[in-house]
Amino acid sequence: MINVALKDGSVRRYEPDTSLLEMAFDISPRLAKEALVARVNGELTDLSEKINGDSSVEFLTFDSDEGKHVFRHSASHVLAQAVQRLLPGTKLAIGPAIANGFYYDFDTAQSFTPEQLAKIEAEVTKIIKEDLPFSRVELSRQEALRKFNERGERYKVELINDLPEDAVISCYRQGEFDDLCAGPHVPSTGRLKALKLLSVAGAYWRGDERNKMLQRIYGTAFPKKSLLEEHLHRLEEAKRRDHRKLGAELDLFSIQDEGPGFPFFHPKGMILRNELENFWHEEHKKHGYDEIRTPVILNRALWEQSGHWDHYRENMYFTRIDEADYAIKPMNCPGSMLIYRSRMHSYRELPIRMAELGLVHRHELSGVLHGLMRVRCFTQDDAHIFMLPGQVRDEIVGVIDMVSDFYQVFGFKYHVELSTKPEKAIGSDEMWELATGTLQEALEVRGLPYKINEGDGAFYGPKIDFHLEDCLGRTWQCGTIQLDFQMPELFDLTYVGEDGQKHRPVMVHRVVFGSIERFIGILTEHFAGAFPAWLAPVQVKVLPITDRHMEYAHKIVEKLAQRDIRVGLDSRNEKVNYKIREAQAQKIPYMLVVGDREAEAGAVAVRHRSRGDLGAVQLKQFIEDLTQEINNKENK
């Protein structure tokens, strides 16, 4: 008999050669129905696998990240099978699971039109109903090369040739179809239940524009139809909220052909941006930061000293000045180092908190540019804190509190990830362990749950990342706190201690918005363009019913403007309902309809963009209420 330790701590005994699926049935028929894959002694394994020794076993369902990944990777194989059934001779490239779905890249002369996509989806549904088992077969390198060469599957042959000599090569079969794959997969195609093909795009083989352009089919899959429908609804809602579409409709920003990846902010977009920056200035002043500004172009020697030349050069832009090499800054930190180093500091001054809204430029490939979310120049709301070793924990806790307060204003929930030492890094293992442990301690002081993100730290230190969750449940990495023992060393930063000797300060890099541009994109989608009154480019639109009410309307505009309320007047000779619809389309928070009764009473008929008709109120009272709403930064 073999002993199987389960996740709940219990141990069950089974005959050798018992499959994982049989074990799941023994534990619970429901578990057997919902389990997709198992983790055996830390390794993901097909449920058909038979266990012959004492093991720890954890069964994974669609509720786990690994379960979702296996489920959707299995769906990509079914898609490939359907395409080859309908279009024999189609060559297969790759078909991975991705966030919320999967894709497969195909080499075929047939264009995937919407009509063709519908036929493929129908064939996919048929394969799911056939409930074909997934089975794994291991091959030698020679067998695998012969197999795929005979089929003319050159992309698979290239993948096999790129595998390490000692790699285990395997294929997965369902029915008449098999594909090169490391696995694991769900037990059978019938587990996939609800699958939807979403779109077609072009994709260069291996992302290299020198290679052939393939056709990529995107899809998603769920174990229940209701979950699929909910997801499709979210996708439609995401399209409605797309910040690129709303940015044009609301006249906030544009991306011009003359500057791909370099956003242009229009007057209304600048109001939104300025409000965010004003809030940033206020909060940083409140938390003891001094503001600085550093140059956009600095010489090559500086970037070599900071380590960016070796670790980040492919993402940088360069120029020459007076026969010397210069770089356009991709990050603000070296400038802060130079300001700190410009004079001697005493331990009594520390911590020193320097904040900068710094414009940075990073080279991004044209294929990844996306509105304000992925650009080539953006304003990073950086800060660099120089401190004594004994101040580190409290400073990081202070930054955590500040970030939390920021996000609360916008109504964002968030989760935290701790990213550890990457493969390319500077500094000793001991320094990295100390830095990582300090960040963990600060998170635990605040009682914040966090996920470890192995190997995703900056090259100079570990970091805490804050991932915002928007109203559609999507997450966006914005704020970050990076502890750095390296740059003070690289730039020979010092302070004079109590003993009169020079010592190294510890340094923290941190951002809250991350990028002003990207944060505006996130906010636009989160609020669907209906920004809270304190952020809205136009806060109030005055709508006179007829021309004879125009004089009173102008008085209202004047009084609102005197209180720094952003107000517009619709003086067109149009029906008031038309004016209301126009203001609604522009997502203006408040509309003030004025006619005879309002003019006589010194009142306004208030209409809110989402709450509808709020009735008549005295103008003075409306101004007081709105001023309070704006000052409190309410999210109405």
Beta strands, then each sheet from edge to edge (+ up, - down):
strand 1: 2-6
strand 2: 11-14
strand 3: 18-19
strand 4: 37-40
strand 5: 43-45
strand 6: 50-51
strand 7: 55-60
strand 8: 91-92
strand 9: 97-98
strand 10: 101-107
strand 11: 135-139
strand 12: 169-174
strand 13: 177-180
strand 14: 194-204
strand 15: 213-222
strand 16: 253-254
strand 17: 264-265
strand 18: 290-291
strand 19: 297-299
strand 20: 317-321
strand 21: 324-328
strand 22: 352-361
strand 23: 377-387
strand 24: 413-419
strand 25: 450-453
strand 26: 463-469
strand 27: 475-484
strand 28: 495-496
strand 29: 502-503
strand 30: 506-511
strand 31: 540-544
strand 32: 567-569
strand 33: 590-594
strand 34: 603-608
strand 35: 612-618
sheet 1: 2+ 1- 7- 4+ 5-
sheet 2: 3+ 6-
sheet 3: 8+ 10- 9+
sheet 4: 8+ 10- 15+ 14-
sheet 5: 11+ 12- 13+
sheet 6: 16+ 17-
sheet 7: 18+ 22+ 23- 30+ 27- 26+ 24- 25-
sheet 8: 19+ 21- 20+
sheet 9: 28+ 29-
sheet 10: 32+ 31+ 33+ 34- 35+
end
